[in-house]
């Protein structure tokens, strides 16, 4: 099962089988984020964080790390209730483009989070640590 921006059956696109940094994509093959074409496709069920917690009874997390190579914004939009839950204290997100970073900061601010730390030392991506205000 994949965490996604929609609850649906879709596909996982895997460009290469290596530990870390393989840039797999769920939902669509995104060459811009993957950087190389898919070598393997796997059917998979995806679920939003909100549905995972509300429909299947998973507890709201206290801490989250989102490192998904391209669908971070979609995941945040599918986690509105989880992000607004006061049990969630901190979120780490690895983001690529300036546009993604701006939109993520806006979504997180709207949910009551502020940027605690930001670094670009991770494979050229920018890693944000958000904490609840």
C-alpha positions, 0 to 999 in steps of 0.5 A: 500500500502507498500513501498518496493524494488519492485513495485508489488502485494505481501503479508504482513505477520503479526506475531501478532497484537500488537502496535509497534514491531510486526515485520510484513514483506512485500514480503516474510515471513522471520522468522529470522526477524519476530521471530515468524510464521505468524498468518495472511497474507494479499494481498497488493500492494508494490511500490518503493519510486522512482515509487511513486514519478515519476509515481504517482506524489508524491512529493519528501520527505524532511525527511524520517523514514524507520523502516520496520524490514528486507527490509531496504536495498531493499527499499534504492535500490528502492529509488535511485532517491529519495535519490539523490534528493537534496530536501531530507535532512535527513533519519532515518533508523533502521537496524539490522545486521552488514551487513545491517548497512554497506550496508546502510551506503555505499548506503547513502554515495553514495547518498551524506549522512553522519551518523549524529547520531547512537544509539543501544538503540532501542530494540537491533536494531541500529538507524542511522540518516543520513544527506545530506553532 
